[in-house]
Amino acid sequence: MREILFRAYDQELGLSEHFSLNYYPIWNGETKPYWANLCKIEQFTGLTDKNGNKIFEGDIIEYPPQRKKFIVEFHNDCFGARDKKDKRTRIGSGDDFIIIGNIHDNKMEDIK
C-alpha cells in the first residue's frame, strides 16, 4: 500500500511538517490533528522532481527545457500545474520538473 503524505504549513510560524494518514502527531479527540484548522494542508502528488524531491500541492516548479514555471494544484479531480497566465497543464512521472519554491515562501512574480 502506498503511503499518502501531506504537508501542513503554519502560516503564522512559517513552518511546515510532513505527515501521513498512518500517523498524526497529536489528536484532540476529533477526526483531525489539533493543528489542522491552523495550517494549510497540502497533499503529496505522488511525483518527485528530477532531484528526487517530493512534489506537494503549493510547490512552484520549473520545467527547464522551456524555462516555464508552474504552481502545483489539485484541479478537476487530478494534480496539475498552473502558470502565471492561469493556463493549466498536467504533470506526470518522467517530466523533468524542478521544485524552485512554494506559494508560502515565494511569489510567482518574484521567481526568476
C-alpha positions as CSV (number, residue, x, y, z in Angstrom):
1,M,0.0,0.0,0.0
2,R,1.4,3.4,-0.9
3,E,1.8,6.0,1.8
4,I,-0.4,9.0,1.4
5,L,1.6,12.1,2.6
6,F,0.6,15.6,3.4
7,R,2.4,18.8,4.3
8,A,1.0,21.1,6.9
9,Y,2.2,24.7,6.6
10,D,1.7,27.0,9.6
11,Q,1.5,30.5,8.0
12,E,1.9,32.2,11.3
13,L,5.1,30.5,12.2
14,G,6.3,29.9,8.7
15,L,7.0,26.2,9.3
16,S,6.0,23.1,7.5
17,E,5.8,19.4,8.6
18,H,5.1,16.3,6.6
19,F,2.7,13.6,7.9
20,S,0.9,10.6,6.6
21,L,-2.6,9.2,7.2
22,N,-0.8,6.4,9.1
23,Y,0.4,8.8,11.7
24,Y,-1.0,12.0,13.3
25,P,1.4,13.7,15.8
26,I,-1.3,14.8,18.3
27,W,-5.1,14.2,18.4
28,N,-7.6,16.5,20.1
29,G,-10.3,13.7,20.2
30,E,-11.7,14.7,16.9
31,T,-11.1,13.3,13.4
32,K,-8.1,15.5,12.6
33,P,-5.0,16.7,14.4
34,Y,-5.3,19.7,16.7
35,W,-3.4,22.0,14.3
36,A,-5.4,21.1,11.2
37,N,-7.6,24.3,11.5
38,L,-4.5,26.4,12.0
39,C,-2.5,25.2,9.0
40,K,-2.8,24.9,5.2
41,I,-2.8,21.2,4.4
42,E,-1.3,20.2,1.1
43,Q,-1.2,16.7,-0.4
44,F,1.8,14.9,-1.9
45,T,1.2,14.4,-5.6
46,G,3.0,11.0,-5.7
47,L,5.6,12.6,-8.0
48,T,9.2,13.6,-7.4
49,D,11.2,16.3,-9.3
50,K,14.3,15.3,-11.2
51,N,16.4,15.6,-8.0
52,G,14.1,13.2,-6.1
53,N,12.3,15.8,-4.0
54,K,8.6,15.1,-3.3
55,I,6.2,17.4,-5.1
56,F,3.3,18.7,-3.0
57,E,0.4,21.0,-3.7
58,G,1.5,24.6,-3.4
59,D,5.0,23.9,-4.8
60,I,6.4,26.1,-7.5
61,I,8.1,24.0,-10.2
62,E,10.1,24.9,-13.2
63,Y,10.2,22.9,-16.5
64,P,13.9,23.7,-17.5
65,P,13.6,22.9,-21.3
66,Q,11.0,25.7,-21.7
67,R,12.0,27.7,-18.6
68,K,8.3,27.8,-17.6
69,K,7.2,28.0,-14.0
70,F,4.0,26.5,-12.6
71,I,2.2,26.2,-9.3
72,V,1.2,22.7,-8.4
73,E,-2.5,22.3,-7.6
74,F,-5.4,19.8,-7.4
75,H,-8.0,20.7,-10.0
76,N,-10.8,18.7,-11.6
77,D,-10.0,15.6,-9.6
78,C,-6.3,15.4,-10.5
79,F,-3.0,17.0,-9.8
80,G,-1.7,19.5,-12.4
81,A,0.1,22.8,-12.7
82,R,-1.0,26.4,-13.5
83,D,1.3,29.1,-15.0
84,K,1.2,32.9,-14.4
85,K,-1.4,33.3,-17.1
86,D,-3.7,30.7,-15.4
87,K,-3.0,28.1,-18.2
88,R,-3.3,24.7,-16.7
89,T,-1.3,21.6,-17.7
90,R,-1.0,18.1,-16.4
91,I,2.2,16.9,-14.8
92,G,3.3,13.3,-14.7
93,S,6.1,11.0,-13.8
94,G,9.1,11.2,-16.2
95,D,8.7,15.0,-16.5
96,D,11.9,16.9,-15.7
97,F,10.4,19.4,-13.3
98,I,12.5,21.0,-10.5
99,I,11.0,22.4,-7.3
100,I,12.1,26.0,-7.0
101,G,9.9,27.2,-4.2
102,N,6.4,27.2,-2.8
103,I,3.5,29.6,-2.5
104,H,4.1,30.3,1.1
105,D,7.7,31.4,0.9
106,N,7.7,32.8,-2.6
107,K,5.5,34.7,-5.0
108,M,5.3,33.6,-8.6
109,E,6.2,37.1,-9.8
110,D,9.4,37.1,-7.7
111,I,10.8,33.9,-9.0
112,K,13.2,34.5,-11.9
